Amino acid sequence: MRRNVPDRLRHFAKTMRHDATKAENMLWQALRRSQLEGFKFRRQVPIDGYILDFVCFKARLIVEVDGAQHAESTKDLARDAHFSKQGFRIVRVWNHEVTTNLEGVCLTILAELKNSGE
């Protein structure tokens, strides 16, 4: 999926890939190279002025790994609504959840992937 992405946003996404949180790195190790039953994920993907933590385009699934700063975030609600209108589903997981229960998080993501009709 090729989109026009401003250089500033593309550079920021690249920086975020190199400066990921512990939870993002842990989850990426579980998702990369189509390890989750063959579903391909990309990380820190800039789209429509946002940077998505993880996205599986085939299943139209976005996975966001959130810290405390995202609790009750109205910006996140607007962002989720924007991508929902485009046919994406969004799974949000907490950093702590990933670091303490990675297997459970992966099972949740896999359940969503299988519910995509793919």
C-alpha positions in Angstrom: 0.0 0.0 0.0 1.8 3.1 -1.3 0.8 6.5 0.1 2.2 9.9 -0.1 3.9 10.4 3.2 5.6 13.7 4.1 9.3 13.3 4.6 9.0 14.7 8.2 6.5 11.9 9.1 8.5 9.2 7.4 11.7 10.3 9.2 9.8 10.4 12.6 8.5 6.8 12.0 12.0 5.6 11.2 13.3 7.2 14.4 10.5 5.5 16.4 11.5 2.1 15.0 15.0 2.7 16.3 13.8 4.0 19.7 10.9 1.6 20.4 9.7 0.8 24.0 10.5 -2.5 25.6 6.9 -3.6 25.1 7.0 -2.6 21.4 10.3 -4.5 20.9 8.9 -7.6 22.6 5.8 -7.6 20.5 7.7 -7.0 17.3 9.9 -10.0 18.0 6.6 -12.1 18.1 5.0 -10.5 15.0 8.0 -10.1 12.6 8.7 -12.3 9.7 5.1 -13.5 9.6 5.6 -15.6 12.7 2.0 -15.3 13.9 0.5 -18.0 11.7 1.8 -16.3 8.5 0.2 -12.9 9.0 2.6 -10.1 7.8 2.9 -7.1 10.0 4.7 -3.8 9.5 5.8 -1.5 12.4 5.8 2.2 12.9 3.9 2.8 9.6 3.0 6.4 8.7 -0.5 6.8 7.3 -2.8 9.8 7.0 -0.7 11.9 9.4 -0.6 9.2 12.1 2.1 6.6 12.8 0.7 3.1 13.5 2.6 0.9 15.9 1.8 -2.3 14.0 -0.4 -3.0 11.1 -1.4 -6.1 9.1 -2.8 -4.7 5.8 -4.2 -8.0 4.6 -6.4 -8.4 7.7 -6.9 -4.6 8.0 -5.8 -4.8 11.7 -3.9 -2.1 13.6 -2.3 -3.0 16.9 -1.3 -0.1 19.2 0.8 -0.6 22.3 -0.1 2.1 24.8 1.5 3.5 27.9 -0.2 5.5 30.6 -0.2 8.7 28.5 -2.9 7.1 26.3 -5.4 6.5 29.1 -8.7 8.2 28.2 -7.1 10.0 25.2 -9.5 11.8 23.0 -6.9 12.0 20.3 -6.8 8.1 20.3 -10.5 8.0 20.0 -10.5 10.3 17.0 -7.6 8.3 15.4 -9.4 5.0 15.9 -12.6 6.5 14.4 -10.6 7.7 11.4 -9.2 4.2 10.7 -12.4 2.4 11.5 -14.1 4.4 8.7 -11.4 3.0 6.4 -12.3 -0.5 7.3 -9.5 -1.2 9.9 -10.0 -2.8 13.2 -7.9 -1.6 16.1 -6.5 -3.6 19.0 -5.0 -1.6 21.9 -2.9 -3.3 24.5 -1.0 -1.8 27.4 2.8 -1.9 27.7 2.5 -3.8 31.0 0.2 -6.4 29.4 2.8 -7.1 26.7 5.7 -7.3 29.1 3.9 -9.6 31.6 1.7 -11.7 29.2 3.1 -11.6 25.7 1.5 -15.0 24.9 -1.9 -13.8 25.9 -1.5 -10.6 23.8 -0.5 -12.7 20.8 -3.5 -14.9 21.3 -5.8 -11.9 21.4 -4.2 -10.5 18.2 -4.5 -13.9 16.5 -8.2 -14.1 17.4 -8.7 -10.7 15.8 -6.7 -11.8 12.7 -8.8 -14.9 12.3 -12.0 -12.9 12.7 -11.0 -10.8 9.7 -12.4 -13.3 7.2 -8.9 -14.0 5.8 
